[in-house]
Amino acid sequence: MKLIILLLAITFGFGATVKNSVDELKKINARHETNGYKHHPNMLPEVVIVAPTI
């Protein structure tokens, strides 16, 4: 019985570690993608106003 409880504890611990690693990897990927836009200061399209002024 103790062996089964120990195996379950190890399994849950390993699962928590993997889940934490996946969350950190997602954050790192998002940060890397955001840092990639530093060399492009303005990614918005240019707007030209063509209406006549009143």
FENNOR-V600535 format. One record per backbone hydrogen bond with DSSP energy under -1.0 kcal/mol. CO is the residue of the C=O (numbers start at 1). NH is the residue of the N-H. If there is no record, write none. Layout:
{{CO & NH} {CO & NH}}
This chain:
{{1 & 5} {2 & 6} {3 & 7} {4 & 8} {5 & 9} {6 & 10} {7 & 11} {8 & 12} {9 & 13} {10 & 14} {11 & 15} {12 & 16} {13 & 17} {14 & 18} {15 & 19} {16 & 20} {17 & 21} {18 & 22} {19 & 23} {20 & 24} {21 & 25} {22 & 26} {23 & 27} {24 & 28} {25 & 29} {26 & 30} {27 & 31} {28 & 32} {29 & 33} {30 & 34} {31 & 35} {32 & 36} {34 & 37} {35 & 38} {37 & 40}}
